[in-house]
Amino acid sequence: MSDLDAVAKAMRANTKLVHVETPCNPTLALTDIKAIARIAHAGGAKLSVDATVASPISTRACDFGADYAIHSLTKYISGHGDVLGGVVSGAASLIGDLRKDVGVHLGASMHPMAAWLTMRSLTTLSARLALHEKNALAVAQHLQNHPAVGRVNYPGLEDHPQHDLAKAQMSNFSGLLSFSIKGDPAQVLDRIASAKHIKHAISLGKPQTLVFYLPTDALQSNAFRLSPEGLDRLKSIAGEGVLRLSVGLEPVSEIITDLEMLLDPA
Ligand SMILES: *Cc1c(COP(=O)(O)O)cnc(C)c1O
């Protein structure tokens, strides 16, 4: 989706919807929402954007031309790892159709306790995101200078290849980053029980810092199923795999102490 010509070429006469994710999990590559909206709309299609990793505090996809903005409530919005949910927003007429058809026929209705917990969490969303971003930037800069670390992917870093797009499209760089290491990632995870804060788990966006290893070949066979060129492009960012870190709200010096221990037990 960062190759605009490839997107334009993929449009068909019967294309109804173009769907993108930005920033993309776990590469932290961005998609230019305005540019893709132009391509989708020129082809008579709608554009939906999953901006879960950014949160709506950061990326308001409909302001950049998207027709549907999609967020997992499970992550930053509910923010405590105790709710499962999702939300689609957009123009009233489009959402009205979704309520009628998808809501009724697929039965995706949230239970009241989850809705209540999510509404409670909205009151602290902007304060939490500000701290997630501050901690993540400090951690990303620390990892960049760590001898055991290869590449660090975080849109808030000045050397992120799409940092200018990130500044234009994200008002907060959020709390998710990924990085490769020079050694064996299994050894990092073997030491996780000794960490004070960091937990080994797949979710993201909660107050506790979480780490998860995502091997590129497993992602390709279980989920992505990219073309050979697409897989080469993924490997140019993710190598053989990345450790994804959802940086939490703990004191940042303590998150860094945990990472030092995980990366170098001596
Ligand atoms: C986690 C995630 C989802 C799925 O959300 P759930 O609420 O866990 O089903 C969708 N998109 C992105 C980008 C995510 O990180």
The ligand as a Gaussian input file, in Angstrom:
#p B3LYP/6-31G(d) Opt

LIG

0 1
 C       -5.424000      -6.059000      17.161000
 C       -5.711000      -5.424000      15.872000
 C       -6.913000      -5.713000      15.225000
 C       -7.940000      -6.697000      15.758000
 O       -8.504000      -6.229000      16.920000
 P       -9.235000      -7.190000      17.977000
 O      -10.047000      -6.232000      18.759000
 O       -8.139000      -7.849000      18.770000
 O      -10.038000      -8.173000      17.191000
 C       -7.149000      -5.102000      14.004000
 N       -6.258000      -4.260000      13.461000
 C       -5.087000      -3.953000      14.063000
 C       -4.146000      -3.010000      13.394000
 C       -4.775000      -4.520000      15.297000
 O       -3.617000      -4.217000      15.909000

